[in-house]
């Protein structure tokens, strides 16, 4: 019954039980698989972005995270947050233009990603890291988040982060929908799905209902600019349409043909992001 789940666990390096799991154990195993990203290799293009940066560390409960800065310290801070199984350097095309506009740019590899320690990652975990940034770095002018990083940036405002403006690139609207998609891919039967959802909530210590950008949108914590390809195969464009309808003052820019990741290096996206972030209040 659980052959697809067991295979996913083996591929993710999650210990597989010696005996076939019941529905409760299957839910726990699915949560362990869901929260464990695969690390991906950093291409030469991203190495070039980092060559112009200063390497630093970012404290977290999982240990010191790999981080980089561009621009002079003391300038308004912009934080770049990558997506699932990504790296901070994926947003590197934005770093030099933002620094040239008079901003200090910080990018980091989330726990269990890139050069950072850890084995598990989640939206609430990364949101907590963002919510704690001001203690060491001071006020945050803007956060630019891609995919899961956008979700984490939104949830961070629910955790108390104050930020002047945000840019979301291909954001997912809600985490429960993502879990339902993963459950379907692992062929998790309906009887095991409540245990799966409950295990994710317990392991991340955050309700799924609050890992939902619609909750954040109703509070509209700051001005928001959203870029999304209507044909994105990873996150739904209709979700961004709903998000900006709910978020007072938000604006959606369709980016046809740019996909889920090429949007990060699209010149028009970079130029408009810099204008939006660098503009006076």
Secondary structure by P-SEA (a helix, b strand, c coil): caaaaaaaaaaaccccccccccaaaaaaaaaaaaabbbbbbbcaaaaaaaccbbbbbbbccccccccccccccccbbbbbbbcccccccccccaaaaaaaabbbbbbbbcccccccccccccaaaaaaaaaacccccccccbbbbcaaaaaaaaaaaaacccccccccccccccaaaaaaaaaaaacccccaaaaaaaaaaaaaccccccccaaaaaaacccbbbbbbccccccccaaaaaaaaaacccbbbbbbcccccccccccaaaaaaaaaaaaccc
